[in-house]
Amino acid sequence: MKLSDAEWRTRLSPEQYEVCRCSATEPPFANEYWDCHDAGSYRCAACGAELFDSETKFVSGTGWPSFSAPVADGAVAEREDDSLGVRRTEVVCTGCESHLGHIFPDGPQPTGLRFCINSAALSLKRR
């Protein structure tokens, strides 16, 4: 999904735009889904692609929604991120290349991964 910067600005809220298109990070413990335990499908706020299922969401104590795995192979892509002088792995939506968050190797089994995702990059379709 390719849109111009002006189109993204009209489609997304200012916070969503900063997170999804400018790789910003929202504050911990002050975002919509960090403490949400509702069942459903988490989708990209920018393009609507299904990204994560609530069944893989877990309490990480970080203040952001955390998932142990994406909903399917190819739902998200990983990129190296050296933006803060520390090597991290960025997670982006494969549907529109929006920034979602980062992945860390300190999650629960069976994957051992923590997909730390900004709430502003998500919408929840409740079951």
C-alpha angles and dihedrals in degrees: 000000000000120000132164120252090254091053092050090050092055094043098049134051114248091259093047090049093052093048100039102036103025100036094241122161122228120223117276119249090014102080134095104255107028092100099025116125099176118132116245151086121300112217136187109273090214104049107006097242114155109250113161139010123224088236089073095044116108139175106261098170090233098108095244130090108271128197132185095215142000119257092255142356108278096024091110134021129215126225132180111252122196095162097121096040089263124098110244135158115244120210118216134179111255090211097062107357092244117162110251105171137273139299124230132186095234103087132115126279142295090047101019087214133124116203099198104199133184113240089220088065092055142068121192122225101198122215 
